[in-house]
Amino acid sequence: MNRRHLTRRASALLRVLVVVLLSLAVSSRLVGPASAEYAEIEGSGSTWAYTIVQQWIADVSAAGMQVTFNNNGSSQGRKDFANSVTDFGDSDIPYQGVDPVTHQSDSSQRPYAYLPVVAGGTAFTYHLTVAGKLVNNLRLSGETIAKIFTNQITNWNDPQITKENGGHALPSLPITPVVRSDGSGATAQFTLWLDHEYPSIWRPYNGASGLTSLYPRKGRQIAASGDDGVMNTVDSAAGNGTIGYAEYSYPLNAHYPVVYVENKAGYYVQPTQYNVAVALTKARINMQKTLPNGQPNIDYLTQELDDVYTFNDPRSYPVSSYSYMIIPTSSTDQRMNSAAKRQTLADFLSYALCTGQSKAGPYGYSPLPLNLVQAAFGQVEDLGPAATPSPVPGVNIKNPSDNLASCDNPTFVKGNLAANHLAQIAPMPLPCQKATAQPCGDDQTPPGTPAGNGAKVSTKSTGSTTTPATPTGTAPTGAPPPTAAPDPATGAVATTATAAAGATPATANAIEVSAQRSGDNRLFGAVAVAELVAIVLLPGGYVAWLRRRRGGAS
Amino acid sequence: MTTVAEPAQPTARSQPVRTTLPTRDADRVPAPRLGLGSLPLEQRFLTWGARLAAVAIAWVVVGRLLPVHGPAWFLVVAALANVVVLAVGTAALDHRNVAVSDRVAQWVVSTGAVVVFAALVSVIVFVIERGWPALHHLNFFTKDMTGVSATDPLDKGGILHAVLGSLIELGIASAIALPLGVGTAVFMNEVGGRLATVVRTVVEAMTALPDILAGLFIYTVWIIALGFPRSGLAAGLAITVMMLPIIARASDVVLRIVPGTLREASFALGASRWSTVWHVVLPTARPGLATALILAIARGVGETAPVMITSGNATFIHLDPTTGVMTSLPLYIFTAARSGIPLAIQRAFGTAAVLLVLVLVLFAIARALARPPSTKLSPLRRLRSAARAAVGTARTRGTRPTPSTPLAEEAL
């Protein structure tokens, strides 16, 4: 009886399950890609480049390509590729050989090639509210940033920050730098810049020279995983006083302000596609495809950014860099075991390098100039016709390098592939972005700032709830915002912030008013509560005491 | 009910001595019953008065006297005011210390129950409320995320790929972990010996295994050392590592409470140890074994870390567990929630609501399978037997009624 019951019920359930799964399978086959020439490919790596890579993946799925990408950081991306766990990787820096800090091996026995896929700026995003309003025109020099991230400047009212912001003091609030907890290309690019430009600040803190993928977290610093983790830490309700670094697309999506960073020309600029394009015209790309001894140069197309950091164009954003895909080049690669997989990767990269570049600007990146696109297409050939040791048949690289104009790449300049149209038309910074001028105000946005691709409705609170305006004792008195000043940050930030807190400019000069100490409210409130409770409870307590005494007497 | 009706039948047939009913006194006013469960009037007044006073005090204190705001502070202040007023009021009405501590203890216990219940309800309500913008689109359940970018509106794309991935991975994990886990429990209980103690210690230690280690174990052994690709199968194996000790541990406890007399009776009838286990011990423990499976599934369905390492995040439906990245629900929630894009976060909350419902459905299925066969007939079978009885009476009209069906007997 028992068992018959069980088996009958189980078999009925099983039958239902099988029918459901079968119908789902059939329907998924129907809606699934019909193209048979493609196979699923997997990649992993940089969170810095993830925003645009994710968009490319969504775009190519219309053509039936199934691409997955795991944004687990550049270091893990390089490791996954070396371990043959993925078909391609994405890293902001090349293989380092041996990590200078952890002494772990960072190299690949699997034959590979680099190709640049997108350019961008490592932005410094921050969360700072004054009188319930998000500050969005903060200006910092590279030296100040270096000191903030090495715990030498620890308060927002530091004289050096005040001086760089036209003499407007920010409230007294400890600075909480947010760094990356995982091995990261963004950390590597940031620390490479620190090491190159401010060695006297960076090297004693790091205890070694050179870049590191793992930031040495010390003191008040918070470590978060991924660029998205840094962004989520900064824009969380408890994030007031934080500053972190992430690719420009993340603050753009989160509608959060980014720091105006001072360049060598004495202008404070943001990492817009124009400013990044201008800066990277000074990037020295390794264009030596084969070494003098005839061997292929493994560092072909890698970047050398020394001149980017010191470029004295007023439009140049100093912390700019390229992100790289890592692709397998061996014709006997263990994972690239079918022509379909090679074809999928080649077509995915072709899309990214050609049409995909036109999407870079609105997403907070900067498109590649055409000479790099052309060189990168040359690297894609390694998947099929140029694979080592022997070509792989059946892989058809649609190389549009003869007609790169059809890619709709906004950097295209007729007749000169090495030129970058964006760098030529990049708007000059506003007068208020000059170091000697007063900082920009709220009502203007620097030219070239993208509107952001994110959702039109921002549900994020701009942090106005975290600091109740009155009891803190800091009041936005001080001078009204300087001159005619345009403002910063993404246009969207300005609008949400304005909506949240009226028209008070964010350049608030916070002054500690000694007459109204924040402790007073609390103290008097507590006294009033104690009195109220006493009024309610004392009669009852008195009756109880009386009755007890009478009860004890009787 | 049946016990009352059955003894009455013979008396109705043979009619021996009738019982006499006691006559009721018409003049006597029945005394009001002492309600043991409810409080006397003044205590009830005190209870409600204290609640009212607490709300009033909280209204004055929060946001008006103290610089604290929000419903959370309101509730905390109200609760504290409530218990203080209650204590003082009880002391005023009844000067014994024991009465005061009795009321306070009663308050603590009932408030604890409310807090636990409220925590559960608030999780469910919060998740469904935040996920509702995504949930009320049908495409959320019938589509995958192919070609949908992170900022596309909610009427595009869905989570079918994650639901199917989760079901497949859990199916693999259950299929491996259930026989192994129950087998381990049988070994520890029915076979015993010195090795059983060792096994029990190992199982108990494995219960505390951090989930990320399970993922790393499968990653290093299955993916790096053996060279298999990351896949739904690898994720299922990682979940198996998490589920196995829970099933073994819970089944062990369940098998231990199977009465020894049943085993002895089975042995006395000449059954072997194996047939005793198979035909006596396991069927007796069936509801408990199902509970063990439920516990393990509840643990496995929410695993994110091992799945992230061993599988990965795909945006499309993938039904073959042996190759290729397979997304599961917790992984999808994780990736969508960490993106920081408001629309993706709404999708994540919608997915979390789906995950809650999925767990509930799995629980219901397991309970249904484990339920001991009830003595009551199911509505369907009752209908069938009634129909059979009606047919039977129609066929045998005029002759002796079939005694086997009580329905037919009553109809006479």
Contacts between the chains, C-beta under 8 A, distances in Angstrom:
chain1	res1	chain2	res2	distance
A	1	B	373	6.2
A	2	B	283	5.6
A	2	B	286	8.0
A	2	B	372	7.8
A	2	B	373	6.2
A	3	B	283	7.1
A	5	B	373	4.5
A	6	B	286	7.5
A	6	B	369	6.8
A	9	B	368	6.7
A	9	B	369	6.1
A	10	B	369	6.2
A	13	B	365	6.5
A	13	B	368	8.0
A	13	B	369	7.3
A	21	B	167	8.0
A	24	B	160	7.5
A	24	B	164	6.3
A	25	B	319	5.7
A	28	B	144	8.0
A	28	B	160	7.7
A	28	B	164	7.9
A	28	B	317	4.4
A	28	B	319	6.7
A	31	B	143	7.8
A	32	B	316	7.3
A	32	B	317	6.6
A	40	B	314	7.8
A	40	B	318	7.4
A	40	B	323	8.0
A	40	B	324	5.0
A	40	B	325	7.4
A	42	B	230	7.0
A	42	B	312	6.4
A	42	B	324	7.8
A	42	B	325	5.7
A	44	B	312	7.6
A	51	B	150	7.9
A	54	B	149	7.0
A	54	B	150	6.1
A	55	B	149	5.2
A	55	B	150	7.7
A	57	B	315	6.9
A	58	B	147	5.3
A	58	B	148	6.0
A	58	B	149	4.2
A	58	B	150	8.0
A	58	B	315	7.3
A	59	B	147	7.5
A	59	B	149	7.8
A	61	B	146	4.6
A	61	B	147	4.1
A	61	B	315	7.0
A	61	B	316	7.0
A	62	B	147	5.3
A	66	B	314	7.4
A	66	B	316	5.5
A	68	B	312	5.8
A	68	B	313	6.2
A	68	B	314	4.5
A	68	B	315	7.1
A	68	B	325	4.7
A	69	B	313	7.9
A	70	B	308	7.9
A	70	B	312	5.0
A	70	B	313	5.9
A	83	B	224	5.9
A	84	B	227	7.5
A	85	B	223	6.3
A	85	B	224	7.6
A	85	B	229	8.0
A	85	B	230	6.3
A	226	B	338	7.0
A	228	B	338	5.2
A	228	B	339	5.9
A	228	B	340	5.4
A	229	B	338	6.7
A	231	B	340	5.2
A	232	B	338	6.7
A	232	B	340	5.1
A	235	B	340	7.2
A	250	B	340	7.0
A	253	B	151	7.7
A	253	B	340	6.7
A	253	B	341	5.7
A	254	B	340	5.3
A	254	B	341	7.9
A	334	B	227	7.5
A	335	B	229	7.7
A	453	B	151	6.0
A	454	B	151	5.6
A	454	B	341	6.2
A	454	B	342	7.8
A	455	B	151	5.5
A	455	B	341	6.5
A	455	B	342	5.2
A	455	B	343	4.9
A	457	B	342	7.0
A	458	B	342	6.6
A	459	B	342	4.6
A	460	B	342	6.8
A	468	B	67	7.0
A	468	B	69	7.4
A	471	B	67	4.9
A	521	B	67	5.0
A	522	B	66	7.3
A	522	B	67	6.1
A	525	B	65	4.8
A	525	B	66	4.2
A	525	B	67	6.2
A	526	B	66	6.9
A	528	B	65	4.6
A	529	B	61	5.2
A	529	B	65	5.2
A	529	B	66	6.1
A	532	B	57	6.8
A	532	B	60	6.3
A	532	B	61	7.0
A	532	B	65	7.1
A	533	B	57	7.2
A	533	B	81	7.5
A	533	B	84	7.3
A	536	B	53	6.5
A	536	B	57	6.6
A	536	B	85	6.8
A	537	B	84	6.6
A	537	B	85	6.9
A	537	B	88	5.0
A	540	B	85	7.7
A	540	B	88	4.1
A	540	B	89	5.7
A	540	B	91	7.0
A	540	B	92	4.4
A	541	B	88	5.5
A	541	B	91	7.2
A	541	B	92	7.6
A	543	B	92	4.2
A	544	B	88	6.8
A	544	B	91	3.7
A	544	B	92	4.6
A	544	B	95	6.0
A	547	B	92	7.2
A	547	B	95	4.5
A	548	B	95	4.5
A	551	B	95	5.3
